[in-house]
Amino acid sequence: MGTVSTGFADSPSSDPLSNWYIRNPVTLTENLDGVAYGNGTFVAVGECGGILSSPDGITWTDTTPQQIIAFSKIVFGNGIFVAVGGGIMTSPDGISWTQQTLRPSGVQGPILTIAFGNGIFVLVEAENPADSFIWTSTDGITWVQRTGGVGAVLNAAAYGNGIFVIAGVNSTASAADSKILTSNDNGQTWTAREGAETVRWTLSYSSGTPMQDACLLFYGKQMTFGNGMFIAIPDAFDSPLTSGSAFFITSYDGITLSEITLATSLSTYDPINSLVYGNGTFVAIGEEGIILTSADGAVWTARTSGVINQLRDVAFGNGTFVAVGYNGTIIQSDSIGPGANFHNGATGPNAWTFSQGLAAVLVGGSRWGFINSAGRMVFNPVFNDALSFSQGWAPVESGTVWSFMNKNGKALTISPSQAVTETHIFSGGYAAINVAATGSSSQWGFVNTNGKVAIEPQFDDVRDFSGGFAAVKIGDKVGFINTNGSFILNPQYDDALDFSEKLAPVVIGDKWVYINDGGQQISQTFDGAQNFSGGLAAVETTGKWGFINTAGQIVITPQFDDAQSFSQGLAAVETGGQWGFVNNVGQMVITPQFNDAQPFSQNEKLAAVKVNGLWGFIDQTGQTVISPQFDDALGFSQGLAAIKTGGEVGFINQQGQMVIKPQFEMPGSFQKN
């Protein structure tokens, strides 16, 4: 799940991964093979030595150094970019570059792959066409050789669950013999997973029928870790698979295997070249401009990229995905997740979350209704879409028009009458509505709980009211209005989140800063920011997250790979691919051990956590209260939590008892809805 979404809101069914934009702002015909994000910057590298950098994925600058080497991969960690291929180059900012060597003599083979995790860089050097060496470094400058020749070509690497995994193919392979090495001590020692142990990553591919890799060589072009598991991309050789099929290899620990079977509808897609995990989503890219996305690594959706060039690598940063490829191709997704902008779904309770005694549920795959805490259907499933009750009203969609319904089933009469095409839940006494204006694009305004249009539709986008103010967007600038619709801060910011605890994070240029309602800056600038909760706010600087207080002072040093807001005195933080919880003075009170984690619920004081791909619940001491057993889960609300098992949704109580049996449908993952 990662850091909670924090950007501006769009329609309840908005999907930013449906929209990709071509970014070719510089004249460059070189094939781009790698891209990474760090320190508030995207950096792309090319096979002829070209380097481009961008603060936002939109505007790119050529930062190619004088020393030209061929690049194939780039990563960011410990405040530094490391680009590899025909050699090694490092940079703190993507602009100034320094060439590095593995050995004092400067003699080295090509670098096949590189990964970063838990403060350590791990790379694989090709000693010869049939052998590889493994090296580690903390700074990308000084390297330590960890293995002699391993008798294999290793070209896929990733870190997660506290281990590094490197994979490739044995140099002695006569038919199909994959080689996997793992390390659980920061790359110092490595264990080969072959021979007597004969570990085979299960293959799942687009024909819909899983098979073992008896006819496949493991040439992993790319590997990533996310959603508690490793996913790698192999090449097929002498395989019964149809040429061009898309398929993946998956494992939760690099050793024990798990099947993932892709949908048959993906059978004609071109080969995948790279994939990444960010903000709860896998994105895979490949030849002919192919893009696939998945919330769980199992159910994949094909996207339209708008390009036909081969895409070679993809990265996530600053709330957006950026993919690069042949002939200088750069494409970017709409914003999603932390540090994004207006397009991240309405704030407040989710569907599937009990609010005011009712929860919206999906029945028959296409219609929404509402149940009570006993599981009885109070309002029949007749709506195209629905959101949770808030301040007495629930948004529901019939046909193409949204309206509001109270718990008696009575509709809210909006005056003057409006054809509402999108809406948010009520927050602070007002709900945002989107109205299609005649002869022009739609505009956002606000309606109050009496149905009166209190603030006329006039904005290009809006966030909900919080602390008496709402962020609104006109053109490409954001300002804040009060409940009268008057500006307290004119549109001047490039992005913004809500006011909370009398402060709001805003973007000026490409940096976040916190302001008060007078527009005064009270903090230094940051690469990422979240709202205040419990007197603290999570902030990102140089690729690490920490926390500041309401005076703008850093009180928990940035040290985490990801972080969530405080709830019940604890905040979930990620380090080394594992999630744990810190208290408000930065002490790690629940050791990082989970694949994923959600905040502690307000009343039940339980948190949903993910272990080996399954969700359970812990208390504030870290003790397991409900054992991990569910495919998906949401936090508790009003004594019940939605869980997903066997493809259906039900509800459990705090003792883990199934009080509403799984019977409702929910495509994808709770974490994306």
N, C-alpha and C positions, 0 to 999 in steps of 0.2 A: 504494500500500500504506500509506504513512503510518506513523505511530507504531505499534509492535507492541502487540498486545493485552496488557493487564496486570491484568485484573480477576479475580474469583473464577471458578471453573470449574463447568461444568454438564455435561450429558451430551454425548457426542461428536457427536450430531446436533442439539443444541440450536440454535434459531434465534431470537434475541431480537427480530428484526424481525417475527416472527409475532404478537407481543404488543404491543398498544397500549392505553394507559390514558387515560380521560377525566379531565382536570384542570380543573375549573371551581370553584375555591375562593372566588372573589369574585363578588358580584352585578354582572354586566356584560352588557348586551345589545348593546353596540356591536360592529360588525364589525371584527375584527382583521385587518389587511392585511399586517403585517410582523413578523418576529421575527429576532433576532440573539443571538449569544452572545459574551461577552468579559469579561475581568476576573472570572471566576468567577460570572457572572450572565447569565441569560436576560432579554431585554427584548422585550416585544411592544407594538406600536403599532396604534392604531385610526384608522379613517377620520373619526372625529369628534373626534380629538385625545386620546383616552385612552391611557395608558401603564401597563403592568404590568411588574413585575420579579420575578425568582425566582432563588434560589441553586441550585435543584436541579430545576426544572421541575415540582415538585409543589406547593409553597407559593408563592402569588403575592400581591404587594402592589400596591395601586393607588398609583402615583406620578405621576399626571397633574398637570402644572404649571398655574399660573394662566393663562399665555398658551396659549390653545387654537388649534391649527392642525390641519388635516386631514393625516394621515400615510398614506403608501402604501408606504414602504420604510424599512428601517433596516439599517445595517452597523456593524461595530466594527473599529477599527484604530488603531495608535499610542496605545493606552491610552484611547480615547474612543469613545463611541457617537455616531453621526450619524444622526438621523432626518429624513426629508424627505417632501415632498408639497406642501402649500400654502405651505410655508416650510421653514426649516432650524432644528433644535434639536440641541444637543450636551450630552453628560453624561459624566462620568468613571466613574460608578457605576450609572447607570440610575435614580437617585433625584433628584438635583439637576440641573435642566435650565436651559440658557441659550439664548435665541433668537439666531440669527445671520442675516446678510444677505450676499448676493453683492456688492451695490454699496453704497457709502456712503449713497446716496440711499434705500436700503431698497426700491427698486422692483425687482421681479423677477417672472418668470412661474412657473408651477408647475414642480416638479422631477419629471421623468419617471422617472429611474432614477439609481442611484448604485452605484459599485463601489469596492473597496479592494484595492490590491496594491502590493508593493514599497515600502511606506511612503507611498503616495500615494492620496488620495481623488480619484475622477473622477465628476462628475455631469453630467447633461444637463438644461438649462433649456429649457422650451418658450417661445420668444419669441412665437409665435402658433400657431394650430391647425395650421399647415403648415410650421413651421420650428423649429430647435433650436440652442442654443449649448452648447459644452462648456467646463467649468470644472474646475480642479484645486486641491487644497489638501493640505498636510501635517498640518494640525491640525483641520480642519473649521470653522475660524473665519475665517481669511484665505484668500480665494479669488482665483485668477487666471484670467481669461477666455482660453481658448486658441484658440477659433474664432469667426468671425462666424456668421451664419446658414448652416447647411449644406444647406438646402433639403430637409429630411427630418424626419420625426417619429421620433426615436430613443428607444426605450424598453426596450432590453435591453443589459446591460453586464456584463463579467467580465474578470478578469485571470488569465493563466497563460502558461507557456512564455516569460516575459519580455516579453509584449505585453498591452496592453489591446485589447479588441474591443468595439465598440458597434454595435448593429444596429437597424434599423427599416425604414421604408418611405419612398420618395421622395415628396415633396409633389406631384410632377407625374405620378405613376403613373396610367396610364390603364387598365391591366389588372392586371399584377402585376410590380412592380419593387422588389425589395428593395435596401436600401442598407446597406453594411457599411463601417465605418471602423476602422482599426487604428493603434496607436501603439507604437513600441518604445523611446521615450525618456521614459517616465514621463508620458505625456500632453501633452508640450510641443508636438509636431507630429503631425498626423493625415493618413493616406493613405486616400482613398476607393477602395473596391474595386468599381468599376462602370464603365460606359461601355466603352471599348476593352478593359479588362481583363475585364469582364462576369463577375464572380465569382458563382456560384450555389451557395449551400449546398445540398447534396443532401438531399432530404427522404426520410425513411423513416417509414412509418406502418403502421397495424395491418392493412391489407389484405394485407400481406406482399409487395407489389410496389413497389419504389422508383420515383420519378419526379422530374423536375426541377420547379422551382417556377414553371412557365409560367402556372399558374392560381392562384397563391397570393400574397397580400400578406404581407410579413414584419412582423407585429406581435408581436415577441417579448415575451411577458409576463415572461419570466425567462430568464436564462442563467447557467450555472455552468461551472467548470473542474474537471476531475478525471480521474484515470486517463490523464493525458497529452492530454486533448482537451476542447474546448469542446462543450457541448450546450445548445441553445436550444429554446424552445417557441414556435412560431408560432401565429397564428390563421388560419383558413381563410376565404377569401372567393371566391365564385364558383368553388368547387373541386369536382371530381368526387368528392372524398372524402365518405364518408358522414358526416353531421352527428354530432358527438360522438366521432369517432375520435381515438385517442391517437397522436401521432407527434412525432418530434423532428428537429432539424437538428443535424448534427455536423460538426466540423472539428478537425484537430490544431493548426492555427496561425491560424485565422480567414481563411485565404486558400486553401490547398490543401484539397480536399474529400475526404470519406470517407463511404461508405455505411454506414448502420446500419439494418437491417430488423427491425421488431418482429414478434412472433409473431402469427399470425392469431387466436389466442384472445383477444387484447386488442381486437378490432375493435369491441366494443360499449361500450367504456368512455367515460365523460364526459370533457370537455376537461380538460387538465392546466393548472394555474395557476402552479406553481413547482417548482423542484427544487434539491437541494443535494448536495454530495459530502462525505462524512466517513468516516474510518476504513475506506477502501477500498470504500465503498458509495455508489451514487447512490440518493437517495430522491426520488420525484416525487409530488406531491399535487395534488388538483383538486376538481372539483365532485362533489356527492353523496358526499363523504367518501372519494373514491378515493385509494389509496396503491399505488404501484408501486415496486419496489426492483430494483437491478441491481448486480452486482459489476464489470461491464465496459462498461455502457452499451449492450450489444447484446442480452443475454438478460434479460428483465424478468419479475418475479414479482408478481402481484397479491396484496395483503394486505387483511385485514379491519380497518378502522379503528374500528368500533363507533359511528360517527356518520354522519349523513346530511347534515349541514350542509356547505356549500361550504368547502373548505380553501383558504387564500389564500397562505400562505408556510410555509417549513420551515427549521429551522436545526439544526446539530449542535454539541454542546458537552458537556464533562464526561462523555463516554462515552454520550450518548443523543441521539436526535432528538426535537425538539419541533415540532409543526405547529399553526398557529392559523388561525381562520377566522371565518365569520359567527356572529353572536349570541354573541360571546365564547367560541367554541369553542377549547379547548386540549386537544391529545392528545399523549401521550408514548410513545416506544418503550421496550421493555426496555433494559437497559444493554448497551452494546457498546463495546469498545475502551478506550483509555487513560482512567484515572480512573473506570472503570465499577465494577461490583461482582462478584457471584458468577457471572455468566452469560457466560462467554467461552471455553468449550471447554477440554479437558484440556491440561495443560502437557506439555512434552517433545516428542519427535520426532513429526512428522506422519505420517499415511499418505502414501505417495508418497516418503517419505524412507528411504533405506537405513539400517538400524540392526541391528547384530549380523549383518550379511551378507544380510539379507532386507528386502524392501519390500512393504507391502500395496498391492494394485492392484485396481481395479474392472473387472469383466468383464461384458459383457452388460447393463450399465446397472443391475444390481440385486444382483450377488453379488461378494463380495470374496474374493481369494486372496492368496498370497504368492509372489513370485519371488525368485530369487537374482541375483547380479550378472551372470550370463551370460544372464539373461532366461528361464531355465527355471522353469516353474511347479512349485514345491516343494510347496505345499499348494493343492489345487484350489479354485476359486472356489465355495464352498458357504456362505459366511457372509453374513448380512444387513448386517454392518458389521464393521470391524476397525480397530485402531490398531497402531502400530509396536511392535516388540519393545523391551523395556527391562528390564534386570536379569534376563534369561533368560525373560521371559514376555511374550506379546502378548495384549491383550484382544480377544476375538472375540464376536460376537453371533449366536446361533442362535434363530430364533423371536423371542421377546421377552425372552430371558434371556442375560445376559452371563456369560462365563467366561474363564479364562486358559489359554493353550496354550504349551508350550515348543517348541524347535526340532525335537524328535522327534515332535511332534504329540500329545504326552501332555497331558491336561487336569490342571490344578491342582485337587486335592481341597480344598474349603473346609470347615473345621471350626470350629464346628458348621455344618451345611449351611444355605445361604442362597439365596433366590431373588433374584439380583442383577439389577436392572433398569437400572442405569447403573454405569459405572466409569471410572476414569482409569488411565493407565499406572503402573507402579511407579516410585517416586521416593523415595530415601532409605531403601529397604528396605520400603516400604509402598505399597499401592495403595488409593485411596479406592473404596468400594463403596456403592451406594445400594440399600436393601432396603425393599420395600413391607411396611409393618407392618400386621397385621390390625386393621381398625377405625379406622385413623388414617392420616395422611399418611406418605409414605416418609421414611426417616431415613438419614443418612450415617454410616459408620464406616470402619475400615481393616483390611485383611488383610495379613499379612506374606508373604514369598516362600515360606514353608513351607505356606501355605494356612490358617494359623490366624487366626481373627478376633481380632486383637490389641486393637482398640479397638471396643467394641460400637457398633452404629448408634444414634446419639442426637442427631445434629446436623442442623440444617435445611439446611446446605450446608457445603462444605469446600473448601480449597485443598490442593495436594499438600505433602508434607513437603519442607522445604528448610532446610538449616543446622540440622537437628535439631528443627525446630518446624513446626507446621502451623496455619494460620489456620482457624478454625471459626466457624460462625454459629449462634446460638441466638436465635430471634425476629428482631429487627432489629439486633442488636448482634454484634460480632465480637470474639473473643479468640484466644489462642494456646495450643496444647497441646504437650506433649513426646511422645516415643514411647511413654511409659507411659499416655498418655491423660489425664494430669493437667494442669490449667491452670497455665501460668506467668504468664499475664496474663488475668484474667477478662474475659468479654465486656463491652466498654465502648466500643468504637470503631464508627463508622458505616460504615466500609469499611476494607480493609487489603489489602496485597500480601504477598509472601513475605519471609522473612528472607534476606538475602544480604549477605555480608561483615559479618555480625553486626548488621545494621540492617534495619529494616522500615519502609516508609511506611504510615501509617494516616491515616484521616480522623476528625477531631474537628469536629463541626458540619458546615461545608461547606468545610473547608480540610485540605490534606494536611500532615503533619509526620512527621519521621523519629524513631524510637524505638530504644533498645537492648533487650536481652532482660529488662532490669529495669523497662521501661516508662518510662524517663527520656527526655525530649525532647532531641534533640541539634541541632535545626535550627529556623530560622524556619518560618512556615507558607507553603504554596504552593497555587496553584490546580490544579496537576497534578503527578504524580510517577511515577517509574519505579524499578525495582530497581537496586541498585548492580551495576556490572560494571567490572572493572579499576580499582577505587578511585573511580569517579565514578558519579553518578546524574543522569539528566535530570530537570529540574524546570521547571514553568511558572509564570510570574507575569505578570500584566497582559497576557495574550495572547501572550507570547513564552517560548521555551524556552531554558534554559541548563543548566549542570551544577554540582553541588556535590561536595565531597570528603567523606570519611567523618567529618570533624570538623564537618560541616554548613555549611562555608564555601562561598560562591559563588566558583568559580574560573574559570568561563567565563560571562561576563555573558549573561543572557537577551536574545537578539537574533534567534532563529530562529523561523520559523512552526511548525515541527515538529521533532522530534528522535527518534533511536533510541538504544539503549544502545551502549556501546563494545564492540567486538570486534576483536581483533588490533590494538589501539592506535588504532583509528579509529572514528568514529561518523558515521552518515548524518544530515545535517541539511537542512531545507528552508528556502529563502528565496526570496521572489518567485516561487513556483510551481515552482522548480527544486531538485533535490536534489544535494548535494555531500557531501564528507567532511571533518571536522576531526580534528586530533590532540588529545592530552590536555592541551595548553595553549591550545587554541582556535584554532590556526592552520588556515586553510582550505587543506588540502593537495591536495584534488581539487575544482576549481572547480564550483560548482553549474551543472549542464548537463543533468541527467536528469529525465525525467518522474516517475520513482519509483526507489527503491533499496532493497536489502536488505543486512543486515549481511555483513561478510566471514566466510567459513567458516573454521572453526578450523584445519583441516589444509591444505586446498588454497589458502587465502588469496586466494580470488576472491570477488567480490560480483556478484550479479545486479543489473543496472540496466536501466531502460526508456527507450528513445529513439524518439520518434515512434510510440508505440504498440506497439513490439516490444521483446522482452527479449534482452539479451546479457550478457556478463560482462567485468569489468575486473579488473586487478590493483591492488596497493596504491599504484602510482604514477599510477593513473588511465588507464593504457593499455588499449585494447580488446584483449582476448585472444580472445574469441568474439564475433563481430559480432552486433548486434541482428537477430534473424531469427525469434524464437519468439513465439507469441501469449501465452504465459505461461511462467513458470519458477520453480523453487525453488532455494535455495542447494545447494552441493555437500555431500554427506555420504558418507564412505567412497569417495571418488573418483568418484562419479556424481551427476548432477543431473537431476531430473525436468523435462521440458519439454513444452509442449503446442503442437502445430502441426496445422492442418487438423482441429481438433476431437478429436484423439487424443493420448494421452500416451506418450512414450518417454523414454529416458535417454541422456545424453551423457557423455563423459569430459572431462577437463580441456583436451584439445586441440580440443574441439568435435565430435569424431567421434560419430556415432550408434551406440552399442554395443547398444542395445535399441530396435528400430524402433518408431515410434509405432503402437500397436495397442490401448491401453487407453482406457477411457472415463472422463471426469470432467466432470460438468455444472458450469457456472459457472467460478469462478476459483480457482487455488491459494491466492490471497491471502485467500479466505474459507473455506478448508477446513483 
